């Protein structure tokens, strides 16, 4: 990562608006002349997108939790090697819709994969690469799931939506706990406001953090 590069991730449960806000943030940065790469997980590179199809489609019990975690890190390995690290090396800012925090929340907390198992994979794949800033978009799970109804395109949780409200409540708790444990990196954003209000809050956070 060059001195000018920044790595920003957006995290949170289903229906929080991460994809929309990632796009808006990338546009705001580009408008200020900042070279920016917008990407997502699982996916973000051709190989990782192929693995994504295996993860997000099908019945909830399609994969056991540890197999699912291995698939996610296989996708992440390709994504980091082919997309994220090269962009950062070129001095670009990278805006990523989900990253490793989602694995700790979804597979670690909500699906009970042991944290040491995830941490070992993180060390092997990321070699210390972590975001400069993580924006955790927080929304009540019931409201978030209601937002996904009729949006017309499947999100990360196409399979996971059928896991039930208890699963998504646990996800919210996990993300807030991650934020609490990593206050220098994570900022919680109230995602129950309007799209424009959330975008303004995110921009103010980014501008203050990086002196824009």
C-alpha positions as CSV (number, residue, x, y, z in Angstrom):
1,X,0.0,0.0,0.0
2,X,1.4,3.4,-1.0
3,X,1.3,6.4,1.3
4,X,-1.5,8.0,-0.7
5,X,-3.7,4.8,-0.9
6,X,-6.6,4.2,1.5
7,X,-8.6,1.0,2.1
8,X,-12.2,1.5,3.2
9,X,-14.7,-1.2,3.9
10,X,-18.5,-1.1,4.5
11,X,-20.0,-3.7,6.7
12,X,-23.4,-4.5,8.2
13,X,-26.5,-6.8,7.9
14,X,-28.8,-7.3,5.0
15,X,-30.7,-4.2,3.8
16,X,-28.3,-1.7,5.4
17,X,-27.5,-0.1,2.0
18,X,-23.8,-1.0,1.8
19,X,-23.7,-1.4,-2.0
20,X,-25.5,1.9,-2.5
21,X,-23.3,3.8,-0.1
22,X,-20.1,2.3,-1.5
23,X,-21.1,3.5,-4.9
24,X,-21.9,7.0,-3.6
25,X,-18.7,7.2,-1.6
26,X,-16.6,6.1,-4.7
27,X,-18.4,8.8,-6.8
28,X,-17.7,11.5,-4.1
29,X,-14.0,10.6,-4.0
30,X,-13.8,10.6,-7.8
31,X,-15.4,14.0,-8.0
32,X,-12.6,15.3,-5.9
33,X,-10.0,13.8,-8.2
34,X,-9.1,10.8,-6.0
35,X,-8.5,7.6,-8.0
36,X,-10.8,5.0,-6.6
37,X,-11.5,1.3,-7.1
38,X,-14.9,0.0,-6.0
39,X,-15.3,-3.7,-5.3
40,X,-17.2,-6.2,-3.2
41,X,-17.0,-9.5,-1.4
42,X,-17.5,-12.3,-1.9
43,X,-16.4,-11.6,-5.4
44,X,-14.5,-8.6,-6.9
45,X,-12.3,-10.6,-9.3
46,X,-13.3,-13.0,-12.0
47,X,-12.3,-16.1,-10.0
48,X,-13.8,-14.8,-6.8
49,X,-17.1,-14.0,-8.6
50,X,-17.3,-17.6,-9.7
51,X,-16.9,-18.7,-6.1
52,X,-19.5,-16.2,-5.1
53,X,-22.1,-18.0,-7.2
54,X,-21.4,-21.1,-5.1
55,X,-21.9,-19.3,-1.8
56,X,-24.9,-17.0,-2.3
57,X,-27.3,-19.3,-4.3
58,X,-29.1,-22.3,-3.0
59,X,-30.6,-23.6,0.2
60,X,-29.4,-22.5,3.6
61,X,-27.9,-25.9,4.4
62,X,-26.1,-26.1,1.1
63,X,-22.7,-25.8,2.9
64,X,-21.7,-26.6,6.4
65,X,-20.3,-23.5,8.1
66,X,-16.6,-24.4,7.9
67,X,-16.7,-25.3,4.2
68,X,-18.5,-22.0,3.6
69,X,-15.7,-20.2,5.5
70,X,-13.0,-21.9,3.3
71,X,-14.9,-20.9,0.2
72,X,-15.0,-17.3,1.3
73,X,-11.3,-17.2,2.0
74,X,-10.5,-18.8,-1.3
75,X,-12.5,-16.0,-3.0
76,X,-10.9,-13.4,-0.8
77,X,-7.4,-14.7,-1.6
78,X,-8.0,-14.2,-5.3
79,X,-9.7,-10.9,-4.8
80,X,-6.9,-9.5,-2.7
81,X,-4.1,-10.7,-5.0
82,X,-5.7,-9.6,-8.3
83,X,-7.7,-6.5,-7.3
84,X,-7.1,-5.0,-3.9
85,X,-3.3,-5.1,-3.5
86,X,-2.6,-4.0,-7.1
87,X,-4.9,-1.0,-6.7
88,X,-3.4,0.0,-3.4
89,X,0.1,-0.4,-4.9
90,X,-0.9,2.1,-7.6
91,X,-1.9,4.6,-4.9
92,X,-5.7,4.2,-5.5
93,X,-8.3,4.2,-2.8
94,X,-10.2,0.9,-2.5
95,X,-13.9,0.9,-1.4
96,X,-15.0,-2.6,-0.6
97,X,-18.6,-3.8,0.1
98,X,-17.8,-6.4,2.9
99,X,-14.4,-7.8,3.9
100,X,-13.1,-10.1,6.6
101,X,-15.3,-8.6,9.4
102,X,-18.3,-10.2,7.6
103,X,-16.7,-13.6,8.0
104,X,-16.3,-13.1,11.7
105,X,-19.9,-12.0,12.0
106,X,-21.7,-14.4,9.7
107,X,-19.6,-17.6,9.9
108,X,-17.9,-16.9,13.3
109,X,-20.7,-15.5,15.4
110,X,-23.9,-16.4,13.7
111,X,-22.8,-19.9,12.4
112,X,-20.5,-20.8,15.3
113,X,-17.3,-21.3,13.3
114,X,-14.4,-21.1,15.9
115,X,-12.7,-17.8,15.9
116,X,-9.2,-19.3,15.9
117,X,-10.1,-21.2,12.7
118,X,-11.1,-17.9,11.0
119,X,-8.0,-16.1,12.4
120,X,-5.7,-18.7,11.0
121,X,-7.2,-18.3,7.5
122,X,-7.0,-14.5,7.9
123,X,-3.3,-14.7,8.7
124,X,-2.6,-17.0,5.7
125,X,-4.6,-15.0,3.2
126,X,-4.3,-11.4,4.3
127,X,-0.8,-11.2,5.8
128,X,-1.8,-8.3,7.9
129,X,-3.8,-6.4,5.3
130,X,-6.7,-4.6,7.0
131,X,-8.8,-1.5,6.2
132,X,-7.8,2.0,7.2
133,X,-11.4,2.6,8.0
134,X,-14.5,0.3,8.4
135,X,-17.9,1.8,8.2
136,X,-20.5,-0.4,10.0
137,X,-24.0,0.4,8.7
138,X,-26.3,-0.4,11.6
139,X,-30.0,-1.2,11.1
140,X,-32.7,-3.1,13.0
141,X,-32.7,-6.6,11.4
142,X,-36.5,-6.6,10.9
143,X,-36.3,-3.3,9.0
144,X,-33.3,-4.4,7.0
145,X,-34.9,-7.6,5.9
146,X,-38.1,-5.7,5.0
147,X,-36.0,-3.4,2.7
148,X,-34.7,-6.4,0.8
149,X,-38.2,-7.4,-0.2
150,X,-38.8,-6.4,-3.8
151,X,-35.4,-4.8,-4.4
152,X,-35.1,-6.9,-7.5
153,X,-31.5,-8.2,-7.1
154,X,-30.1,-10.8,-4.7
155,X,-27.6,-9.6,-2.1
156,X,-25.0,-11.4,-0.1
157,X,-27.7,-13.0,2.0
158,X,-29.8,-14.6,-0.7
159,X,-29.3,-17.9,1.2
160,X,-28.9,-16.4,4.6
161,X,-32.2,-14.5,4.5
162,X,-34.0,-17.8,5.1
163,X,-32.0,-18.4,8.3
164,X,-34.5,-16.4,10.3
165,X,-34.7,-13.3,12.4
166,X,-32.7,-14.7,15.2
167,X,-29.7,-15.2,12.9
168,X,-29.9,-11.6,11.7
169,X,-30.2,-10.3,15.2
170,X,-27.1,-12.2,16.1
171,X,-25.3,-10.6,13.1
172,X,-26.2,-7.2,14.3
173,X,-24.8,-7.9,17.7
174,X,-21.6,-9.3,16.2
175,X,-21.0,-6.2,14.0
176,X,-21.5,-3.9,17.0
177,X,-19.2,-6.0,19.0
178,X,-16.5,-5.8,16.3
179,X,-16.9,-2.0,16.3
180,X,-16.6,-1.8,20.0
181,X,-13.4,-3.9,20.0
182,X,-11.8,-1.9,17.1
183,X,-12.7,1.7,17.8
184,X,-9.7,3.1,15.9
185,X,-10.7,1.4,12.7
186,X,-14.5,1.1,13.0
187,X,-17.2,3.7,12.9
188,X,-20.9,2.8,13.4
189,X,-23.3,4.6,11.0
190,X,-27.0,4.8,11.7
191,X,-28.4,3.2,8.5
192,X,-32.1,3.7,9.3
193,X,-32.0,7.3,8.0
194,X,-32.5,8.3,4.4
195,X,-30.0,7.4,1.8
196,X,-28.8,11.0,1.4
197,X,-28.4,11.4,5.2
198,X,-26.4,8.2,5.5
199,X,-24.2,9.3,2.6
200,X,-23.5,12.7,4.2
201,X,-22.7,11.0,7.5
202,X,-20.3,8.7,5.7
203,X,-18.6,11.5,3.8
204,X,-18.1,13.6,7.0
205,X,-16.5,10.6,8.6
206,X,-14.2,9.9,5.7
207,X,-13.3,13.6,5.2
208,X,-12.5,14.0,8.9
209,X,-10.5,10.8,9.1
210,X,-8.4,11.5,6.0
211,X,-8.2,15.3,6.0
212,X,-10.2,15.9,2.9
